[in-house]
């Protein structure tokens, strides 16, 4: 079973072969793979252990339960809201189940530009295939297209743009539309449902409410981790210490980088915490005469890749995909106050929306204050802002082509309304200057990047730290660049790909 630290009497001390920090896509896959190899594994999770019975579908409950900082994590300038999971299963509990492999063009780029070895498309194809089979990844079908996505597809087809159905990992989906608040119907084939129970069945210990505060090292080797057991109120109720010759960081590109910095680990590359990418997205909303009821059904089933070219240096770096939010989330995104804001919210049923997600090339940084607070420094540069403006313009064009009576762009100083294609030039004129609108990111990556050149990368192609033996990374921190697509399958896949190297490291220490 999965243990709850809030119910554990006293301190928690343990010795094992490997301690895994984090139980999202990377940590759960790593824990399962290592347990299957016969290793003694302890996986630690800062958040709570929740089950579908706990998913109330109420935003005020689920934001606090399932998200870091109750959904309020943001960059220091508050321009980008960064939604990240917290709890057993990590972000796989609240994500929308989109599954895409790491694009071949980027794997090839990483090999050439960052000395990443053994992760070519041919190397990873069988890894992804096995992972897709285990997580029941299938293409979404016509019958699963809700009205919001159907309007999106109509716009794509009317313009003759590239688009298609997405793949997902759901089985038995009833189309409730509450994916981002945790699935109460247990249809997601994710870390929480599939991998962690299998890891436990194979002998792994999974402990929730366990905040790791420091990686322990001696003589350039890891010796384990230390931290605190947390109560239901988030306060320390006991000490945590797990001794192990191998430690795997899998707490996300924010959490793993912060733990690296907080632990004072050596960093000869100077890259730890740097190179943060996060796929910031800007929302475009279309108002239709007929009800859309975009909260019903599967949130994201169709994509547009007309404006997405993943080649380095491309000037088409925007992925368009339908998006929708529940009432609190929508109210927070819409500009305006009082009666004006209320008038917009009364049209909620008639809204179709999409996001223009940026394949970002500018990067930011994770820092940790003396108080221990995590701070995210990230600002899109001029080129990235131009791409966001392109996404807003073309997203508006798509919704108008789908039949929207008018399109709203939520600028902070007042919405920009567009009513026909002739209005689109206003987007180019206005652009996306700093602070002009709230952006949302759900894919942080890149802060402990991999590569075999220790002058430019924190960990090697095996996932092992260049300067600390026995320390591995198995989450989105690894990626040398943005990947331009939803990262969960990439994180699952890379963890599976790197697990044999962790097994070898344990064997070397025995």
C-alpha positions in Angstrom: 0.0 0.0 0.0 1.0 3.7 -0.3 1.8 5.1 3.1 0.6 8.5 4.4 3.2 10.3 6.4 0.5 12.2 8.3 -0.6 8.9 9.8 2.9 7.6 10.6 3.8 7.6 14.2 7.1 9.2 15.0 10.0 9.7 12.6 10.5 7.7 9.4 14.0 6.2 8.9 14.8 3.6 6.4 17.7 2.1 4.4 17.3 0.9 0.9 19.0 0.5 -2.5 17.4 3.5 -4.2 15.4 6.5 -2.9 13.2 8.2 -5.5 12.2 11.8 -4.8 8.8 12.5 -6.5 6.1 10.2 -7.7 4.9 11.9 -11.0 5.5 10.4 -14.4 9.3 10.1 -14.0 9.4 9.0 -10.3 6.6 6.4 -10.7 8.1 4.8 -13.8 11.6 4.8 -12.2 10.2 3.2 -9.0 8.3 0.5 -10.9 11.3 -0.3 -13.1 13.7 -0.5 -10.2 11.4 -2.6 -8.1 10.9 -5.0 -11.0 14.7 -5.3 -11.2 14.6 -6.6 -7.6 15.9 -3.5 -5.9 14.7 -2.2 -2.5 13.1 1.2 -3.4 11.6 4.0 -1.4 9.6 6.6 -3.3 8.9 9.9 -1.4 6.1 12.4 -2.2 5.8 15.8 -0.7 2.0 16.0 -1.3 -0.8 13.9 0.0 -2.0 10.5 -1.2 -5.4 11.0 -2.8 -7.7 8.6 -4.6 -10.7 9.1 -6.9 -12.9 9.2 -3.9 -11.2 12.4 -2.8 -11.7 14.2 -6.2 -14.7 16.4 -5.4 -14.8 18.2 -8.8 -14.9 21.5 -6.9 -12.2 24.0 -7.9 -11.8 25.4 -4.4 -11.0 21.9 -3.1 -8.9 20.5 -5.9 -6.6 23.5 -6.5 -5.4 23.2 -3.0 -5.2 19.4 -3.0 -3.6 18.7 -6.3 -1.5 21.8 -7.2 1.7 23.3 -5.9 1.0 26.5 -3.9 -2.8 25.8 -4.4 -2.5 26.7 -8.0 -0.9 30.1 -7.4 2.7 29.3 -8.3 3.9 32.0 -10.7 7.0 33.7 -12.0 8.4 36.5 -9.9 6.8 39.2 -12.1 3.5 37.3 -12.0 3.2 37.3 -15.8 3.3 33.5 -16.1 1.1 31.3 -13.9 2.8 27.9 -13.5 0.5 25.0 -12.7 2.2 21.9 -11.3 1.0 18.8 -9.6 1.5 18.0 -5.9 0.6 14.6 -4.5 1.0 11.0 -5.4 1.0 10.7 -9.2 2.2 14.3 -9.6 0.9 16.2 -12.6 -0.5 13.0 -14.1 -3.4 13.3 -11.7 -4.6 16.6 -13.0 -3.3 16.7 -16.6 -5.5 16.2 -19.7 -3.9 12.9 -20.6 -2.2 14.1 -23.9 0.5 11.7 -25.1 3.1 12.7 -27.6 6.5 11.3 -28.1 9.6 13.5 -28.0 9.9 14.8 -31.5 12.6 13.2 -33.6 14.0 16.5 -34.8 14.7 17.5 -31.2 16.3 14.2 -30.2 18.6 14.6 -33.2 19.3 18.2 -32.2 20.2 17.2 -28.6 22.7 14.6 -29.9 24.4 17.1 -32.1 24.3 20.3 -29.9 24.3 18.9 -26.4 26.2 15.6 -26.7 23.2 13.5 -25.6 24.1 9.9 -26.4 21.9 6.8 -26.6 18.6 8.7 -27.0 18.3 8.8 -30.7 14.8 8.2 -32.3 15.7 4.6 -33.0 16.8 4.1 -29.4 13.6 5.5 -27.8 11.0 4.2 -30.3 10.7 0.8 -28.5 10.7 2.5 -25.1 7.8 4.8 -26.1 6.0 1.9 -27.7 6.2 -0.2 -24.5 5.1 2.8 -22.4 2.2 3.6 -24.7 1.0 0.0 -24.4 1.3 -0.1 -20.6 -0.6 3.2 -20.2 -3.3 2.3 -22.8 -2.4 5.2 -25.1 -4.9 5.4 -28.1 -6.0 8.0 -30.5 -9.1 9.9 -29.6 -12.1 9.0 -31.8 -14.7 11.1 -33.6 -17.3 10.2 -30.9 -15.1 11.8 -28.2 -15.1 15.3 -29.8 -16.9 17.8 -27.7 -18.5 21.0 -29.0 -15.4 23.1 -28.1 -13.1 20.8 -30.0 -15.5 20.3 -32.9 -15.6 24.1 -33.5 -11.8 24.2 -33.3 -11.6 21.4 -36.0 -14.1 23.3 -38.1 -11.9 26.3 -38.0 -8.8 24.3 -38.9 -10.5 22.7 -41.8 -12.1 25.9 -43.1 -8.6 27.4 -43.3 -7.0 24.4 -44.8 -4.5 24.1 -42.0 -2.7 21.1 -40.6 -4.5 19.4 -37.8 -5.6 16.1 -36.4 -6.9 14.0 -33.5 -4.7 13.7 -30.4 -3.7 10.6 -28.5 -4.6 10.1 -24.8 -4.4 7.5 -22.0 -7.9 7.1 -20.8 -10.0 3.9 -20.5 -13.7 4.0 -19.5 -13.9 7.8 -19.8 -17.5 9.1 -19.2 -16.8 12.6 -20.6 -17.4 14.4 -17.3 -14.9 17.2 -18.2 -13.3 17.3 -14.8 -9.9 16.0 -15.9 -8.0 19.0 -14.6 -9.5 18.5 -11.1 -8.7 14.9 -10.8 -10.8 12.1 -12.4 -13.4 10.9 -9.9 -14.3 8.1 -12.3 -10.7 6.7 -12.3 -10.4 6.6 -16.1 -6.9 8.1 -16.3 -4.3 5.4 -16.9 -1.6 7.4 -15.1 1.1 7.1 -12.5 -1.4 7.0 -9.6 -3.5 4.3 -11.1 -1.1 2.1 -13.1 2.6 2.5 -12.1 2.6 3.2 -8.3 0.4 0.2 -7.5 2.6 -2.0 -9.6 5.7 -0.6 -7.9 4.2 -1.4 -4.5 3.2 -4.9 -5.6 6.8 -5.5 -6.5 8.0 -4.4 -3.1 8.6 -0.7 -3.3 7.6 1.6 -0.4 5.8 4.8 -1.4 5.4 7.4 1.3 3.3 10.5 0.9 3.5 13.7 3.0 7.3 13.4 2.9 9.1 16.5 2.1 12.8 16.0 1.1 14.8 19.0 2.1 18.4 17.9 1.5 20.3 15.3 -0.5 23.0 13.8 1.7 26.5 13.4 0.2 29.9 12.3 1.4 33.2 12.3 -0.6 31.4 13.1 -3.9 28.8 10.3 -3.5 25.2 10.4 -2.4 24.2 8.7 0.9 20.5 9.4 1.0 18.1 12.2 1.7 16.8 14.0 4.8 13.6 16.0 5.4 10.3 16.1 7.2 7.1 14.2 7.6 4.1 16.5 7.1 0.8 16.6 8.8 -2.5 17.3 7.1 -1.9 21.0 7.9 1.4 21.0 6.0 3.5 21.4 9.2 6.3 19.1 10.2 5.2 16.3 12.5 8.3 14.1 12.3 11.7 13.7 10.8 12.5 11.9 7.6 15.7 10.2 6.7 16.3 7.5 4.0 19.8 6.1 3.5 20.6 4.8 0.1 23.7 4.6 -2.2 21.6 5.9 -5.1 19.2 8.8 -5.2 16.9 9.7 -8.1 15.5 13.2 -8.4 12.0 13.2 -10.0 10.3 16.2 -8.4 9.8 18.2 -11.6 12.0 20.8 -13.2 11.2 23.2 -10.4 11.3 20.8 -7.5 14.4 18.8 -8.4 16.3 22.0 -9.3 15.3 23.6 -6.0 16.4 20.5 -4.0 19.7 20.5 -5.9 20.3 24.2 -5.0 19.0 23.8 -1.4 21.4 20.8 -0.9 24.4 22.8 -2.0 25.5 20.2 -4.5 28.5 20.8 -6.6 27.7 22.3 -10.0 30.8 22.5 -12.2 28.7 23.4 -15.3 27.0 26.3 -13.6 23.8 25.2 -15.2 21.8 23.8 -12.2 18.5 25.7 -12.0 19.1 27.4 -15.3 17.6 26.8 -18.8 14.0 26.8 -17.5 11.5 26.4 -20.3 7.8 26.1 -19.6 5.7 26.4 -22.8 3.8 29.5 -21.8 0.4 29.8 -23.4 -2.0 32.7 -24.2 -5.8 32.1 -24.3 -8.1 33.2 -27.2 -11.9 33.0 -26.6 -14.6 33.0 -29.2 -18.2 33.9 -28.5 -20.8 31.9 -30.4 -24.5 32.4 -30.9 -25.3 28.8 -29.9 -24.3 27.3 -26.6 -20.9 25.6 -26.6 -20.8 24.2 -23.0 -17.1 23.7 -23.4 -16.7 22.2 -19.9 -18.5 19.0 -21.0 -16.6 16.0 -22.4 -12.8 15.5 -23.0 -11.1 18.9 -22.9 -8.5 18.4 -25.6 -8.9 16.0 -28.5 -7.8 17.9 -31.6 -4.7 20.0 -32.5 -3.5 22.4 -35.1 0.2 22.2 -36.1 0.1 24.7 -38.9 2.2 27.2 -36.9 4.5 24.7 -35.2 7.9 23.9 -36.7 10.2 22.4 -34.1 13.4 22.9 -36.0 15.8 25.1 -33.9 15.5 28.8 -34.8 12.1 28.4 -36.5 9.8 31.4 -36.8 6.7 29.1 -36.4 6.8 28.0 -32.8 3.2 27.9 -31.7 1.0 24.9 -31.0 -2.8 25.7 -31.2 -5.1 23.4 -29.2 -8.5 23.8 -27.6 -8.7 24.7 -24.0 -11.4 25.3 -21.4 -11.7 26.2 -17.8 -14.2 25.8 -15.0 -16.0 28.9 -13.6 -13.3 30.0 -11.1 -10.5 29.5 -13.6 -12.4 31.3 -16.3 -13.3 34.2 -14.0 -9.6 34.6 -13.1 -8.6 34.7 -16.8 -11.1 37.2 -18.0 -10.2 40.9 -17.8 -12.4 43.5 -16.3 -14.2 44.2 -13.0 -17.8 44.5 -11.7 -20.6 44.7 -14.2 -18.3 44.3 -17.2 -16.8 41.2 -15.8 -20.2 39.8 -14.9 -21.5 40.4 -18.4 -18.7 38.3 -19.8 -19.3 35.5 -17.3 -23.0 35.4 -18.2 -21.9 34.4 -21.7 -19.8 31.4 -20.3 -22.0 28.8 -22.0 -21.3 30.4 -25.4 -17.5 30.5 -25.2 -15.2 28.4 -27.2 -11.5 28.8 -26.4 -8.0 27.7 -27.5 -4.5 28.3 -26.3 -1.5 29.3 -28.3 1.3 27.4 -26.6 4.8 28.6 -27.2 7.8 26.3 -28.0 10.0 28.7 -26.1 13.6 29.4 -26.9 14.2 32.0 -24.2 15.0 30.5 -20.8 14.6 31.3 -17.1 15.9 30.2 -13.8 14.9 28.5 -10.6 16.2 30.1 -7.4 15.8 29.3 -3.7 15.6 32.1 -1.2 17.3 31.9 2.2 13.8 31.2 3.6 13.6 28.2 1.4 10.9 29.7 -0.9 11.2 28.8 -4.5 11.3 31.7 -7.0 10.9 31.4 -10.8 12.6 34.0 -12.9 11.4 33.7 -16.5 10.6 36.3 -19.1 9.9 35.6 -22.8 12.3 37.6 -25.0 11.3 39.7 -28.0 11.3 36.7 -30.4 9.2 34.6 -28.1 6.7 37.5 -27.6 6.5 37.8 -31.4 5.6 34.1 -31.5 2.9 34.5 -28.8 1.4 37.4 -30.8 1.4 35.2 -33.9 -0.4 32.5 -31.9 -3.0 35.0 -30.7 -3.6 36.4 -34.2 -3.9 33.0 -35.9 -5.9 31.6 -33.0 -8.4 34.4 -33.5 -8.4 33.7 -37.2 -9.3 30.1 -36.5 -12.2 30.9 -34.2 -13.6 33.5 -36.7 -13.4 30.8 -39.4 -15.3 28.5 -37.1 -18.2 30.9 -36.9 -17.4 33.0 -33.8 -19.5 36.2 -33.7 -16.6 37.9 -32.0 -13.2 36.9 -30.5 -11.8 38.2 -27.2 -8.1 38.5 -26.4 -7.8 39.0 -22.6 -5.4 42.0 -22.3 -5.0 43.1 -18.8 -5.9 46.8 -19.5 -9.1 45.8 -21.3 -10.1 43.0 -23.7 -9.4 43.4 -27.4 -12.5 42.4 -29.5 -12.1 41.2 -33.0 -15.1 40.7 -35.3 -13.7 39.9 -38.7 -10.3 38.9 -40.3 -9.7 42.6 -41.1 -9.3 43.3 -37.4 -6.4 40.9 -37.0 -3.8 43.5 -37.8 -4.6 45.0 -34.4 -3.0 42.0 -32.7 0.3 42.7 -34.6 0.1 46.3 -33.6 -0.5 45.5 -29.9 1.8 42.4 -29.6 2.4 40.8 -26.2 4.5 43.3 -24.2 5.6 42.4 -20.7 2.7 42.4 -18.3 0.0 42.8 -21.0 -1.8 39.6 -20.2 -1.5 36.6 -17.9 0.1 33.6 -19.5 -0.3 30.0 -18.2 2.4 27.3 -18.3 2.0 23.7 -17.3 5.2 22.1 -18.7 8.4 23.3 -16.8 11.5 21.6 -18.1 15.3 21.9 -18.6 16.8 23.0 -15.2 19.2 20.0 -14.8 19.9 19.3 -18.4 21.5 16.2 -19.7 24.5 15.8 -22.0 28.0 14.2 -21.9 29.9 17.5 -21.8 30.2 18.3 -18.0 31.0 21.9 -18.9 27.5 22.4 -20.3 25.3 19.8 -18.6 24.4 18.9 -15.1 23.9 15.2 -15.7 25.3 12.7 -18.2 23.4 10.9 -20.9 22.9 8.1 -18.4 21.0 10.5 -16.1 23.8 10.4 -13.5 25.1 13.7 -12.1 28.5 14.7 -13.5 29.9 15.6 -10.1 27.9 13.5 -7.6 28.2 9.8 -8.0 25.0 7.9 -7.5 22.7 10.9 -8.0 20.3 10.6 -11.0 17.6 12.8 -12.5 14.4 11.3 -14.1 12.0 14.1 -14.9 11.6 17.1 -17.3 14.7 18.7 -15.8 16.7 16.5 -18.2 15.5 18.1 -21.4 18.2 20.4 -22.9 15.5 22.5 -24.7 11.8 23.0 -24.9 10.2 19.9 -26.5 7.2 21.8 -28.0 4.7 19.1 -27.1 3.0 17.8 -23.9 5.9 16.2 -21.9 4.3 13.4 -19.9 5.1 10.6 -22.4 8.6 12.0 -22.8 9.1 11.9 -19.0 7.7 8.4 -18.6 9.9 7.3 -21.5 13.1 8.8 -20.4 12.7 7.4 -16.9 12.2 4.0 -18.4 15.2 4.5 -20.7 17.5 5.6 -17.8 16.4 2.9 -15.3 19.0 0.3 -16.4 21.7 2.8 -15.6 20.4 3.3 -12.1 20.4 -0.5 -11.7 24.0 -0.6 -12.8 24.9 2.1 -10.3 23.4 0.1 -7.4 25.4 -3.0 -8.6 28.6 -0.9 -8.5 28.0 0.1 -4.9 27.3 -3.4 -3.6 
